[in-house]
Each structure stands twice: as C-alpha cells, then as structure tokens.
Amino acid sequence: MNAATVGLLTGMALGFAAFFGGFWAFLLVAFLGLVGLIIGRMVQGDLALSDFTHSRDRQ
C-alpha cells in the first residue's frame, strides 16, 4: 500500500468520524491513528523507544 492510499484512507476515516461523531470523535480517531502509526513503526523497526527520550548528556 503506497503513501497516497494510506493518506486517502486516513482522511476518509477522519472525515467519517467528524461527520458522524463530532469534533471529539475526530480527535479520538486522529489520536488512536497516531498511536497505531507509532506502534507499527516500532514493530517494523523504523523507530526505537530511544528516539522519543532525550538525554542532556548526548551531544
């Protein structure tokens, strides 16, 4: 599945959530989509938990 198809499906899901559920449903779907994206990238190996933590000693 290419990026354009994923973007289309994401936009349609957010549009349906906003139309049928209102603003809070839109935010919930967007947040859960972001969480799913992060978990999927971590499972795939593109992200590591250390990417989200910041150490002051690291230069």
C-alpha positions as CSV (number, residue, x, y, z in Angstrom):
1,M,0.0,0.0,0.0
2,N,1.6,3.3,-1.0
3,A,1.6,6.6,0.9
4,A,-1.2,8.1,-1.2
5,T,-3.6,5.3,-0.5
6,V,-2.8,5.4,3.2
7,G,-3.4,9.1,3.2
8,L,-6.7,8.7,1.4
9,L,-7.9,6.1,3.8
10,T,-6.8,8.1,6.8
11,G,-8.6,11.2,5.5
12,M,-11.8,9.2,4.9
13,A,-11.7,7.7,8.4
14,L,-11.2,11.1,10.0
15,G,-13.9,12.6,7.8
16,F,-16.4,9.9,8.8
17,A,-15.5,10.3,12.4
18,A,-16.0,14.1,12.2
19,F,-19.3,13.8,10.3
20,F,-21.0,11.2,12.4
21,G,-19.3,11.7,15.8
22,G,-18.4,15.3,16.0
23,F,-15.2,17.0,16.9
24,W,-14.2,14.8,19.9
25,A,-14.6,11.6,17.8
26,F,-12.4,13.3,15.2
27,L,-9.7,13.9,17.8
28,L,-10.1,10.4,19.2
29,V,-9.7,8.8,15.8
30,A,-6.7,11.0,15.0
31,F,-5.0,10.2,18.3
32,L,-5.6,6.5,18.0
33,G,-4.3,6.6,14.4
34,L,-1.1,8.3,15.6
35,V,-0.6,5.7,18.4
36,G,-1.1,2.9,15.8
37,L,1.4,4.5,13.5
38,I,4.0,4.8,16.2
39,I,3.5,1.2,17.3
40,G,3.5,-0.1,13.7
41,R,6.8,1.8,13.0
42,M,8.3,0.3,16.2
43,V,7.3,-3.2,15.2
44,Q,8.6,-2.7,11.7
45,G,12.0,-1.5,13.1
46,D,11.8,2.1,11.8
47,L,11.5,3.7,15.2
48,A,13.1,2.9,18.6
49,L,11.9,4.0,22.0
50,S,15.1,5.9,22.4
51,D,14.0,8.2,19.6
52,F,11.4,9.7,22.0
53,T,13.7,10.1,25.0
54,H,16.2,12.9,25.2
55,S,19.3,12.9,27.3
56,R,21.1,16.1,28.2
57,D,24.5,14.3,28.1
58,R,24.1,13.3,24.5
59,Q,25.9,15.6,22.0
